[in-house]
């Protein structure tokens, strides 16, 4: 259940066709695949792992027994594990036990979604805060998207938070928490991995769970050389995982597999001699045979997609009633900062940020300001700019923020405006805007901003602090405002 760099792997129904061999070898070149609009492979014609034979019943029994014994002795004490009901024996179907199971399912769901693409050490504090605020799925269903986004701020991959809220609302509306993986898959935002985790851990259903850790463990157990990103390989690993699941303790077994991958069977430094199932590991056996094979050769390394470089002009707009250095003082109760809400679809959907404009390429400061001015005029109406004084406009610097597939270069400037009509008049005339809002300098410190927006804010605050410390006669190159 603990994953570093965890990825949710979509499952497709496994073909019944099997081809077996007694030793692992290079997989044949897979046929080309198509991709659906969501980016998932649609290669349904390829056979899953034709060169790898299944786990025998005896092998499966040995792996289960060894791995569960190790897990019972070495499992980490994590907050989401303290809420689950016993996975031994038959599930009690009483009303009270049903409520406990639903509570456990909710806790598993929240933790598993948080753990995707995020370290366990980071998730723990977020999980505890989340459960304190929304201890049940009914509490979460009553929350707003903005509240959820603020609680999620800093975890990244904000689409996960949106799906959690939408899924909670739909489950509460239906009246009962789905109990099987098949039923859970009908909930928006729940895929094969999350469905398997909830069903096995909370409801004791004997279904597999495959994340990045499990892919690594099974790839080494079978010395699988096929591309782990290809749909045929994914289907084969899901099938192999289903053969291993312990029928009496499926939740504990799935967590044990993930725990093993997160600790002993790590990507670069596997501790094979401490591994409870190394006797069943083909990769370990091959590495000891004198051949030029290492355990870390599995799973096969796949080249990462090249990151895209994007450029943006970020304008931190501060509205003030002060002039000169007074407007630079941090945490002024009178000053306000403008935040803009991102579109409800796409990257960082529905989150708040400083006014930003994407640029076609890296451009000079005057070009960036022209783009920013056009955007600000359109968003805040031309009258605002006719009725204000530009107190200060200076380039703050560049900040790079890295997403999984984008390297965003943000060129930041600070724009301080003094409104002739005053802040109160401006706020009252625009209080019904849903696309942007004014936030005082103290409140923004406690807001749930994304890490990228927080970087920008901290840079601006540091710039203001240094400017206040600089001697008044210190010359600086000034750029004429284009407003």
VOGU-3710 file (C-alpha; in Angstrom, 3 decimals, decimal comma):
1> xxxxxxxxxx> 0,000/0,000/0,000  3,030/2,215/0,259  4,321/3,399/-3,080  7,162/5,674/-4,079  6,350/7,121/-7,441  3,246/4,965/-7,482  1,399/4,683/-10,758  -2,156/3,437/-11,209  -2,027/0,727/-13,938  -5,170/0,177/-15,972
11> xxxxxxxxxx> -6,273/-3,433/-16,371  -7,849/-4,971/-19,414  -9,406/-8,437/-19,396  -6,694/-11,080/-19,746  -6,823/-13,462/-22,692  -7,201/-17,151/-21,865  -4,485/-18,048/-24,364  -1,255/-19,248/-22,725  2,177/-20,064/-24,026  4,665/-21,540/-21,649
21> xxxxxxxxxx> 8,380/-22,103/-21,473  10,684/-23,362/-18,772  13,072/-20,393/-18,714  12,688/-16,658/-19,209  13,894/-15,154/-22,461  13,542/-11,930/-24,377  9,952/-11,275/-25,318  9,153/-11,063/-29,004  8,693/-7,603/-30,421  5,189/-6,473/-29,614
31> xxxxxxxxxx> 2,903/-5,222/-32,360  2,320/-1,496/-32,525  -0,367/-0,113/-30,254  -2,985/2,550/-30,594  -3,777/4,986/-27,825  -7,164/6,216/-26,737  -7,875/9,910/-26,004  -6,904/9,345/-22,366  -3,513/7,947/-23,338  -4,118/4,271/-22,456
41> xxxxxxxxxx> -2,825/1,485/-24,693  -5,557/-0,249/-26,688  -3,560/-3,241/-27,902  -6,150/-5,923/-27,126  -4,857/-8,380/-29,704  -1,477/-9,069/-28,108  -1,161/-12,079/-25,846  -0,120/-11,320/-22,253  3,459/-12,465/-21,558  3,516/-15,436/-23,959
51> xxxxxxxxxx> 7,020/-16,470/-22,815  6,279/-16,665/-19,084  4,530/-19,581/-17,421  2,028/-19,070/-14,612  2,766/-19,547/-10,924  2,042/-23,149/-10,001  -0,366/-23,736/-7,086  2,550/-24,925/-4,960  4,668/-21,874/-5,810  1,745/-19,617/-4,988
61> xxxxxxxxxx> 1,235/-21,299/-1,591  4,908/-20,927/-0,695  5,009/-17,270/-1,714  1,827/-16,483/0,218  3,007/-18,150/3,407  6,492/-16,620/3,350  5,334/-13,146/2,407  2,513/-12,981/4,980  4,804/-14,195/7,768  7,292/-11,467/6,826
71> xxxxxxxxxx> 4,537/-8,840/6,638  3,107/-9,773/10,042  6,527/-9,243/11,582  7,657/-6,185/9,612  4,646/-4,167/8,508  4,930/-0,438/9,078  2,532/1,212/11,499  0,604/3,585/9,225  -2,549/5,509/10,204  -4,783/4,077/7,475
81> xxxxxxxxxx> -3,972/0,535/8,603  -5,382/1,167/12,054  -8,944/1,581/10,749  -9,331/-1,662/8,840  -11,344/-4,588/10,114  -9,786/-8,006/10,479  -9,130/-9,688/7,149  -9,123/-13,181/8,627  -12,103/-15,407/8,163  -15,610/-14,491/7,015
91> xxxxxxxxxx> -16,752/-10,887/7,058  -19,429/-10,103/9,665  -22,466/-8,832/7,794  -24,175/-7,138/10,755  -25,242/-3,507/10,416  -22,579/-2,336/12,871  -19,836/-4,286/11,146  -21,057/-2,982/7,791  -20,585/0,588/8,977  -17,090/-0,239/10,209
101> xxxxxxxxxx> -16,258/-1,771/6,838  -17,577/1,287/4,998  -15,422/3,479/7,230  -12,434/1,291/6,487  -13,178/1,428/2,764  -13,268/5,226/2,872  -9,949/5,358/4,758  -8,326/2,929/2,299  -9,663/4,924/-0,635  -8,312/8,241/0,644
111> xxxxxxxxxx> -4,908/6,796/1,508  -4,497/4,913/-1,760  -5,366/7,951/-3,871  -2,947/10,107/-1,878  -0,197/7,504/-2,210  -0,310/7,529/-5,994  2,766/9,433/-7,200  3,565/10,526/-3,614  5,944/9,341/-0,888  4,517/7,684/2,232
121> xxxxxxxxxx> 6,329/10,135/4,505  4,602/13,033/2,760  1,162/11,412/2,739  0,921/10,700/6,480  0,405/14,311/7,585  -1,998/15,022/4,701  -4,003/11,900/5,494  -4,293/12,779/9,185  -5,448/16,333/8,428  -7,912/15,066/5,847
131> xxxxxxxxxx> -9,487/12,508/8,183  -9,710/15,051/10,996  -11,666/17,381/8,728  -13,734/14,756/6,866  -13,802/11,596/9,040  -16,492/9,877/6,944  -17,479/9,803/3,307  -20,631/11,788/4,192  -18,499/14,599/5,591  -16,420/14,663/2,412
141> xxxxxxxxxx> -19,488/14,627/0,159  -20,708/17,827/1,836  -17,435/19,683/1,116  -16,835/22,098/-1,742  -14,237/21,597/-4,439  -12,366/24,660/-3,220  -12,159/23,257/0,326  -10,843/19,961/-1,026  -8,304/21,716/-3,245  -7,002/23,731/-0,304
151> xxxxxxxxxx> -6,618/20,595/1,810  -4,846/18,860/-1,080  -2,495/21,759/-1,881  1,095/20,551/-2,106  0,317/16,905/-2,935  0,172/17,593/-6,659  -1,831/15,750/-9,334  -4,934/17,674/-8,282  -7,190/15,635/-10,533  -7,045/12,972/-7,827
161> xxxxxxxxxx> -8,681/15,329/-5,326  -11,448/16,219/-7,750  -12,218/12,558/-8,415  -12,274/11,819/-4,673  -14,919/14,475/-4,098  -16,998/13,535/-7,126  -16,795/9,864/-6,200  -17,823/10,561/-2,601  -20,853/12,531/-3,755  -21,961/9,745/-6,092
171> xxxxxxxxxx> -21,520/7,013/-3,458  -23,490/8,973/-0,862  -26,205/9,611/-3,426  -26,412/5,875/-4,199  -26,782/5,162/-0,485  -24,118/2,473/0,065  -20,390/1,985/-0,396  -19,721/-0,507/-3,242  -18,338/-3,759/-1,827  -16,733/-5,441/-4,852
181> xxxxxxxxxx> -14,064/-4,390/-7,306  -16,571/-4,641/-10,164  -18,981/-2,284/-8,387  -16,218/0,110/-7,384  -15,099/0,461/-10,996  -18,433/2,133/-11,738  -17,471/5,078/-9,495  -15,867/7,917/-11,437  -12,169/8,210/-10,743  -11,763/4,669/-9,364
191> xxxxxxxxxx> -9,670/2,446/-11,626  -8,501/-1,139/-11,393  -5,759/-0,472/-8,860  -7,897/1,523/-6,409  -10,864/-0,817/-6,826  -8,686/-3,823/-6,016  -7,155/-2,129/-2,993  -10,502/-1,126/-1,474  -12,236/-4,437/-2,245  -9,432/-6,612/-0,884
201> xxxxxxxxxx> -8,403/-4,563/2,158  -11,826/-3,350/3,353  -14,154/-6,087/2,071  -11,890/-9,147/1,911  -12,468/-9,834/-1,787  -9,737/-12,009/-3,302  -8,723/-9,653/-6,113  -5,214/-8,481/-7,054  -3,671/-5,040/-6,767  -0,941/-3,977/-9,168
211> xxxxxxxxxx> 1,031/-0,779/-8,686  4,617/0,115/-9,572  5,936/-1,875/-6,609  4,013/-5,016/-7,563  5,144/-4,700/-11,187  8,744/-4,669/-9,944  8,300/-7,643/-7,598  6,545/-9,845/-10,170  8,909/-8,805/-12,965  11,802/-10,040/-10,809
221> xxxxxxxxxx> 10,031/-13,172/-9,609  9,542/-14,201/-13,250  12,492/-12,327/-14,824  10,137/-10,608/-17,229  11,989/-8,719/-19,945  8,933/-7,382/-21,775  8,272/-3,633/-21,766  6,353/-3,009/-18,502  4,434/-0,138/-20,107  2,914/-2,219/-22,903
231> xxxxxxxxxx> -0,674/-3,348/-22,481  0,198/-7,005/-23,081  2,777/-6,909/-20,290  0,380/-5,120/-17,966  -2,333/-7,719/-18,578  0,122/-10,528/-17,938  1,306/-9,054/-14,648  -2,282/-8,557/-13,472  -2,968/-12,198/-14,322  0,108/-13,393/-12,422
241> xxxxxxxxxx> -0,853/-11,209/-9,450  -4,333/-12,749/-9,406  -2,795/-16,233/-9,094  -0,831/-15,186/-6,013  -3,560/-13,444/-3,965  -4,209/-15,249/-0,701  -7,920/-16,239/-0,608  -8,180/-15,857/3,184  -6,103/-12,703/3,629  -6,248/-10,892/0,278
251> xxxxxxxxxx> -5,944/-7,400/1,747  -2,918/-8,257/3,863  -1,301/-10,095/0,966  -1,755/-7,165/-1,432  -0,319/-4,802/1,144  2,570/-7,211/1,730  3,436/-7,236/-1,972  3,439/-3,452/-2,074  5,352/-3,240/1,218  8,004/-5,579/-0,144
261> xxxxxxxxxx> 8,418/-3,480/-3,271  8,592/-0,260/-1,266  11,223/-1,562/1,159  13,343/-4,643/0,324  12,670/-4,995/-3,410  13,517/-1,394/-4,236  14,347/-0,047/-7,676  18,094/0,415/-7,335  19,183/-1,291/-4,082  17,221/-4,515/-3,548
271> xxxxxxxxxx> 18,017/-6,395/-0,338  17,638/-9,841/-1,853  19,260/-11,771/1,008  16,669/-10,384/3,419  13,750/-10,980/1,042  11,274/-13,627/2,274  10,538/-14,885/-1,252  14,010/-14,732/-2,833  14,019/-18,541/-3,146  11,175/-18,143/-5,666
281> xxxxxxxxxx> 12,810/-15,256/-7,552  14,134/-16,104/-11,029  15,980/-12,787/-11,347  17,831/-13,447/-8,073  18,693/-16,976/-9,195  20,026/-15,730/-12,547  22,104/-13,035/-10,829  23,882/-15,736/-8,766  24,552/-18,021/-11,710  27,577/-16,090/-12,985
291> xxxxxxxxxx> 25,772/-14,657/-15,968  25,974/-10,910/-16,605  22,516/-10,376/-15,166  21,555/-8,151/-12,258  18,313/-8,172/-10,294  18,021/-4,480/-11,108  17,758/-5,368/-14,817  14,112/-6,131/-14,055  11,699/-4,678/-14,881  13,068/-3,495/-18,200
301> xxxxxxxxxx> 13,975/0,195/-18,154  11,845/2,356/-20,421  13,042/5,737/-21,615  11,002/8,554/-20,116  9,185/10,934/-22,389  11,070/14,163/-22,918  9,729/17,005/-20,812  8,043/19,871/-22,584  9,338/23,374/-21,841  6,616/25,992/-21,318
311> xxxxxxxxxx> 7,039/29,684/-20,576  4,725/32,013/-18,668  4,572/35,628/-17,583  3,356/35,751/-13,972  2,198/39,126/-12,673  1,748/39,424/-8,908  -0,716/42,310/-8,600  -0,824/44,073/-5,247  -3,560/46,652/-4,649  -2,591/49,275/-2,097
321> xxxxxxxxxx> -3,641/52,557/-0,578  -0,037/53,390/0,294  2,770/54,977/-1,708  6,504/54,383/-1,923  8,145/52,005/0,516  4,989/51,692/2,630  3,485/49,587/-0,157  6,404/47,146/0,075  5,912/46,298/3,729  4,920/42,688/4,122
331> xxxxxxxxxx> 1,609/41,581/5,660  -0,034/44,992/5,400  -3,660/44,640/6,499  -4,693/47,269/3,964  -3,135/45,661/0,877  -4,756/42,995/-1,287  -3,379/40,477/-3,789  -5,287/39,371/-6,879  -5,759/35,649/-7,495  -7,225/34,093/-10,617
341> xxxxxxxxxx> -9,079/30,787/-10,790  -7,842/28,326/-13,391  -10,311/26,643/-15,788  -12,281/23,712/-14,397  -10,633/21,313/-16,833  -7,002/20,600/-17,575  -3,818/21,079/-15,560  -4,426/22,292/-11,969  -8,139/22,588/-12,737  -10,096/24,985/-10,521
351> xxxxxxxxxx> -7,106/26,094/-8,436  -6,075/29,654/-7,589  -2,942/31,316/-8,931  -1,504/34,745/-9,634  -2,457/36,231/-13,029  -0,429/34,285/-15,587  -0,091/34,228/-19,360  1,445/31,360/-21,312  4,015/32,508/-23,860  4,930/30,862/-27,138
361> xxxxxxxxxx> 8,615/31,024/-26,267  11,146/32,805/-24,079  10,723/36,538/-24,812  12,117/39,824/-23,472  10,605/41,715/-20,575  8,733/44,258/-22,722  7,010/41,481/-24,692  6,080/39,696/-21,466  4,596/42,898/-20,073  2,559/43,531/-23,196
371> xxxxxxxxxx> 1,091/40,019/-22,898  0,396/40,505/-19,183  -1,222/43,911/-19,746  -3,555/42,535/-22,415  -4,619/39,757/-20,061  -5,139/42,075/-17,075  -7,184/44,564/-19,098  -9,449/41,796/-20,331  -9,890/40,240/-16,896  -10,340/43,353/-14,734
381> xxxxxxxxxx> -11,874/45,762/-17,311  -10,160/48,803/-18,757  -11,678/51,179/-16,213  -9,472/49,714/-13,493  -6,325/50,753/-15,299  -7,631/54,229/-16,092  -8,302/54,878/-12,413  -5,074/53,700/-10,827  -1,503/54,792/-10,207  1,375/52,420/-10,871
391> xxxxxxxxxx> 3,350/52,605/-7,632  5,916/49,999/-8,640  6,505/47,560/-11,456  9,682/45,496/-11,390  10,961/42,190/-12,637  11,396/39,768/-9,724  13,138/36,908/-11,502  12,562/33,481/-13,005  11,227/30,408/-11,230  11,134/26,921/-12,717
401> xxxxxxxxxx> 8,399/24,548/-11,601  8,496/20,926/-12,741  5,409/18,835/-13,440  5,604/15,197/-14,504  5,648/16,107/-18,198  6,197/19,895/-18,227  9,052/22,141/-17,177  7,392/25,513/-16,636  9,605/28,618/-16,742  7,789/31,410/-14,882
411> xxxxxxxxxx> 8,992/34,990/-15,393  7,701/36,870/-12,356  7,049/40,563/-11,940  5,567/42,581/-9,104  2,963/45,201/-10,001  1,770/47,476/-7,179  -1,271/49,638/-7,984  -2,901/52,420/-5,991  -6,602/52,687/-6,834  -8,070/56,177/-6,895
421> xxxxxxxxxx> -11,423/54,873/-5,762  -9,901/52,884/-2,920  -9,837/49,170/-2,193  -13,309/49,057/-0,659  -14,962/50,482/-3,749  -13,064/48,048/-5,962  -13,955/45,031/-3,805  -17,635/45,976/-3,593  -17,978/46,482/-7,330  -16,406/43,086/-8,082
431> xxxxxxxxxx> -17,556/40,941/-5,173  -19,597/38,586/-7,332  -16,739/37,571/-9,612  -16,138/33,804/-9,632  -13,046/33,832/-11,831  -10,843/35,925/-9,514  -10,732/37,302/-5,994  -8,821/39,668/-3,688  -6,932/38,193/-0,754  -5,190/40,133/1,970
441> xxxxxxxxxx> -1,489/39,569/2,430  -1,920/37,773/5,766  -4,667/35,399/4,627  -2,707/34,219/1,615  -0,101/32,707/3,939  -2,628/30,188/5,255  -4,333/29,440/1,936  -3,926/26,061/0,301  -1,856/27,223/-2,651  -0,068/24,882/-5,004
451> xxxxxxxxxx> 3,667/24,516/-4,519  4,298/26,451/-7,739  2,189/29,412/-6,631  3,800/29,286/-3,199  7,234/29,504/-4,847  6,154/32,654/-6,683  4,747/34,231/-3,515  7,908/33,494/-1,536  10,074/34,970/-4,288  8,039/38,177/-4,287
461> xxxxxxxxxx> 8,173/38,484/-0,508  11,926/37,961/-0,552  12,265/40,600/-3,289  10,258/43,133/-1,265  12,310/42,449/1,852  15,597/42,974/0,007  14,323/46,120/-1,694  13,401/47,632/1,671  16,911/46,906/2,949  18,592/48,486/-0,079
471> xxxxxxxxxx> 19,821/52,094/0,289  17,379/54,540/-1,277  20,000/55,851/-3,701  20,834/52,420/-5,112  20,392/52,695/-8,874  18,363/50,030/-10,665  17,353/49,657/-14,240  13,708/50,570/-14,543  11,290/49,471/-17,239  8,561/51,829/-18,233
481> xxx> 5,092/50,516/-17,480  3,133/49,664/-20,590  -0,216/50,268/-18,909
//
